[in-house]
C-alpha cells in the first residue's frame, strides 16, 4: 500500500473507539444516570416508541432489567407507556419531553466539551477526523442493517 492509504488496523480502530466512547459517555456532567438508562432514553429519542421486548434486545439486558429501568424512568416522568395500536395486549414505551430534554441537554454539553477538545487539535488532525466521519457513519449504517 502507498503511504497515502495506510492499512486499517481493526484492533487499533476498536481500541480507539472503545476509549473514545468511554470518554464521550462521561463528558456530560449533568443528569448522571446509568449507562443503560441513558441508552434507553437515547434509543427511544432517536428511534421512536418501542415495545419492552424490542428494548430488551436493543439494550442487551434481561426482560426483568428493562422492566425495572422503564418503571423507574416512568416514575421520573422521562418515559410513558401507551397501548400498542397494532396489539392491544402490548405496550409501547415513548420518551416524554422531559426525557428528550435530557438527551438533548447531554448532547449539547457533549458538543461543547468536544469543541473545547477539538480546538486543541492541529488543523491536520481536525481534517483527518472530518475525513473519517463518512466512513464511520457507514459502519453504523451497516451495523443497523444487520439488526
N, C-alpha and C positions, 0 to 999 in steps of 0.2 A: 504494500500500500504506500501511496505517496505521503509526504508529511502533511499534506492538506486534508487527508481523510484518514485520521487515526482509527485504529481498530477499537471497536466498542467493547469495553470490559463490562460484562453484565454484573460481575461480582462488585466492581467498583461503583457502578451505577446503583446497585442495590444498597450498598453501604451508604453512599451519599444521600440517596432518597430516604433511607431509614433515619439518618441523622437530621436531615432537613425536615422531615415530618415531625420528629420529636421536638425540634426547635420551634417549628411553626405552630404546633399544638399548644406549646407553652407560652407563646408570645403574649396573648391577651392576659391581662391581669384582673379583669373584671369577670363576674359570673363564673366563678370557679365551680364547675360541675365535673362529674366523672367523664372520662373519655367516651364511654358507651352512651351515656345520657346525651352528651353533646352530639355524638354521631347520629343518634335517633332524631334529634332536632334538625340537624343538617339534612338527613335523608328526607324527612317529611317536608322541609322547606324547599328542597331542590326537586324532589320527585313526586310531590303531592301526597295525598292521603294513601295510607297502606293498611292492609289487614295485619293483625298481630303475627300471623304465620309468615307474612312477607318480611316483616321487621325481624323476626327470629332468624330468617335466612340471611337477610342483608347485613345484619349486625353480628352474625355468627355467635349468638348466645342461645341459651335454652329458652323454651317457651315460658317457664317459670320466671326467669330473669327478665325477659322482655315485658311480661305482665307486671312485674314489680316496678320496673322503670316507668312504664306508661302510667301506672296508677299514681306514682309519685309526681310525674310531670303533669298529670291531670289535676291532682290535688294542688299543685303550684300554679295552675292556670296556664300552663305552657302548651298543652295539647287538649283536645276534646275528642270524645268518641261519638260517632254517629252511626246509625244503621247503614249497612251496605245496601244501596238501592238494587243491586243485582242479586242479593241473597239476604233476605230478612233475618236469617239466623246469625249472620256475621256482622261485625262492626268494622268501620274504617276509622283509623286514627288520623286526625287532622292537626296540623300545627296551628296554634292560635296567634293572633297578632303579637301577644307578649312573647311567645316562643320564637316567632320570626324576628322580633326585635333583638333577642339575644344573639341569634345567628348573625344578623346584620351588624350589630354592635361589635361582636368579636371579629368579624371580617374587617370592619373599619379600623379597629385597633391593630389588627394584624397588618393591614396595608400601611398604616402609619409607621409601625415598628420596622417592617421590611423596607420601607422607603428610607428610613434613617440608616439602616444597614447597607442598602444598595448604594446610597450616596457615598459610602466609603470605598466602593469598588472602583477600579480603573475603568475608563471608557471601554477598553477591550474586554474586560470581564463582564461588564453590563451588556455589551454586544453579543458575547458568547451565550449568555443566558437568554437574551432575546431570540437568538437564532435557534436555540434548543426548544423553545416553547411549542412550536407546531408539532414537533416530534413527540414531545411529552404528552401533548393533548391527544395525539393519535394513539399513543399507548393506552390512555384512559379509555378512548373510544373502542379500541379493540377489546379491552377487558370487559367493557359493558356489553358488547355484542355477544360475548361468551356466556353471559348470565341471563 
